[in-house]
């Protein structure tokens, strides 16, 4: 017994006419009659009595009709639920956000998305790129916004969103205040505050060594706000992405010779069929005026 048998049976029950039932199901009458015969063979007894232009339900058909109607209704509910999920009536998007992305940059996208896609709820998960990549690969999040100086695993697909330059952050009154740009070599001898969650830490360390810079790491922290407050308090300098929201008392200048940039990307698991909600968020992120 398949779904077509059930649908044809219920149509005949409703119309009490094989011709009208076939029209209702958009099939030929011989095809519907064959399906009803197959169903009768399966249940082992006739379901309808045909008398001229009248069709009557047998006692067995009267018994089966409410049960098969429940089956049909359940299948309809399942289809509607699947359609609602795929077309995003009220589904969620699990979104990974790299913890070093400045909220000033990201909040604008959220506000824009909420104003145009209010039926979609975003669940945000913050983390470092390695953790976000692992959760993408395990299917625990749908999509992520992050950067990686070494590129992403082959299992992930990445689309660039925007680029931003790294800056030197320093306290008010620091000798860098009079500069419009800061050569990498100029930070030699400075007290240094290490942002341990920065995905470019190893690359920046290598560039400092190439420039002959020797800095003294005085503090390390995973907390961006702690690092910035220590900068504002005069405890040292640090590197910050260009669009970071800085606390009062922190000044920034672009680092040059060499410049250091990162590319922030929209990332998802390669080969995944993205739900409509995820596709809508991805489209909004790509079209957003990041600059």
N, C-alpha and C positions, 0 to 999 in steps of 0.2 A: 504494500500500500504506500503510494507516494503522495506528494502534495497535490499533484494534478488530479489524482483519483478523488481526493477529498474535496477539492474545489469543484470538480464536475458534479460530484454527488450532491453537494450542498446547493448547487445551482439548479439541479433538477428538482430537489426538494422545495426550493423557493418558487420556481416557475410552474412546476407540474407539467412541463412541456419540454421535450428533448430539443426541439428546434430553437425555442427561445433560450433554453439553457446554453446551447451551442453558441448562439449569438452573444449571449452575456459573457461567455468565456473566450470569445473571439477564436473559436475553432470550428471546424466543419462538424456537421451532425454525425457522419460516420465515425469520425475520430472520437467524439464524445461517447457515442454508443459503444465503441470498442472498449474505452476506458471503464465504462460502467460494467460491461460484461466481465472484464478482468477483475474488477473489484468484487463482483458477485461470485466469481470463481474462487477468489481468495477467501471470502467469508463463508462460502459454502452454501449459499441460499440466495434466492431472488430478493432484490431490494425494491423493485417497482413492478406494478401490474399495469399493463397497457390495455386500455379499453377505448378503441377508436381514437378520438382526439384527447382523451383524458388519461392522465397518469396518476396512479395512486401509490402511496408508500405502503410497503408491507410492514408487518409488526416489527420485523428485524430492523428495517430502515428507521422506524419511529424510535427504536431503542438506540440505534447508533447515532442518529442525527445530533442530539445534544453533545455527545462525547466528541464527535468529529468537529462540531462547531467550536468546542473548546480548543481543540488542536489547532484549527485554522486561526482562531483569535490569538492564540499564543504565538503562532508563527508571524502573524501580523504585528504583534507587539514587538517581537524580536527584530523584525525588519525596521520598524519605526525607531527602535532604540539604536540600532546600528546606524541608520540614516542620520539620526539626531547627533550621534557621536561624530560621524564623518563630516557632517555639514556644520558642526559646532553650534548647536543650540545653547548648551550651557557647560561644555567640557572645559577642562583645565589644560594649561600648558606648563610643564615643568621646565623651568629656565635656569640654567647655570650661569652665574656671573663671576668672572674673575675678580678676586677680592681687591686687586689694585686698580680697578676701573673707578674713576672718580664719580661720585654720585651726581655731581653737577652735570656731567656728560650724559648719564644714563637716565636721570629723572625726567628729562625732557622727552625722551622716547616713550617712557611709561605714560606720561601725561597725554601725549599725542595718541598713543595706542588706545588708552582708556576712553578717550573722547570719541573715537571712531569705531571701536570694537568692544563696546561695553558688555557684550554677551560672553566674552572670554575672560576667564580668571587666570592670572599668572601666579604660579607658585615659584618663588625665587629661592635658589640655593647658591650660597656664596662659597668660593673655594679657590685653591691654587690650580693652575692649569693641569697638572698631572692628575689630581683628584677628579677634576671635572671630566677629563678625557676618559678616565677609567669608568666613571659613572655613565658616560655616554655609551661606551662600549658594552656595558652590562645592561643597557636599556633602562636605567634608573632615572634618567632625565631625558627630555625630548630634544633639547637644543641648548647651545651655550654660546656666550659671547666672551671671547678670550683671545690671548695672544701667545705665541710661542716663538722664541728666536730661532729655534732649531726645526721649525715646521711641525706638522701634526702626523700622527701615525697613518699608515695607508688605510686603516679601517675607518677613518674619519674624512668627511668632506668639509672644506672650509671656503667661505666666500669673504673677501676683504670688505670691511665696513668703513674704516677710517685709519689714518696714520697720525701719530702724535710724537713730538720730539721730547726727549728727556731734558729736564732742567736741573740746575743746581739750586737747592733750597738752603737759605742761610738766614740768620737773625738780623733784625734791623740794626743798623750801625756797623755791620760787618764791612771789611775792606772790599768785598765784592759789590757793595751798593753803588759804587761809582761806575761800574762796568755795565755795558749793554749786553755783552756776551762774555762767557767765561771759558777760556781755553782749558782743555783737560789738564794740561801741565800746571795750571795755576792753583790747583787744589793740593799740590804737594805740601805735606806738613800739617794739613788740617786735621782736627778731630773729626771723626767720621761716625755717623749713625747708620747702622746697617738695617735696611728693610728686608728681613729674611724671606718674606713672601714674594718679593719682586722676581718675576720670571726672567729678568735680564741681569740678575745679580752676577752670575758667572761671566757673562759677556762684558759687563762694565768693569769687573775686576781685571779681566784680561786686557782691556783697553787702557786701564790705568797703569798696568805693568809695562805695556808697550810704550807709554808716554813717560815712563820713569817716575811715576807718581808714587809717593810713599805716604799713606795716610794712617792715622791711628784710630782703630775701631774702639770707640769708648763704650758704646751700648749697641745691643741688638734687640729687635722686637718684631713680633708678627703684627702688632697693632699700628696701623697707619697714624691714628690720632696721637698715640704716645710718641712716636718718632717726631711728628710735627711739633708737638708741644715741647719736646726736648730741644728741637731746633730753635723754636721761639724763645726758649729759656737760655739760649747761648751755649748749649752743651756740645754743639757740633754742626756739621753740614750733612746733607744727604742728597741723593738723586730722587727726583719726583717726575712722574709723567706730566706732560704739559697741561692736561685738563683736570688735574687733581684739584679738589676743593681744599684750599689752604686755610689754616687757622690764623687768626690775627697774630701779627708779630713775625710772620714768615714771609720772606721775599724770595723771588725766583728769577733766574736768568737762564737763557738757553746755553747748553754746553756745546762748544765747538772744538774743532781740531783734535779729534774728529767729532762730528755731530753723531748723536745716538737717537735712533728712531725705533718705534715699534708699530706693528700693523695689527690692529684689533679686528678679529674675524668672527663671523657667524659660523658655528660648527655643529654638525650633526653626524650621526652614524651613516657611513656610506652604504647605499643599497636600501636604506629604510624607505618605506612608503609613508611619507609624512601625512598626518591627519590634516584636515582642512584648517583646524585652529592653528596648528604649527605653521602651516604654509602661510596663513594670514599674518602671523607674527613675523615670520621670516621676510615676507614682502614689505611689511611696515618698517622693519629694521633696515632693509636694503634701501628703501626710498626715503628714509628719514634724513633730514638735512644736518648731518653730524657737524659740519663745519660752522 
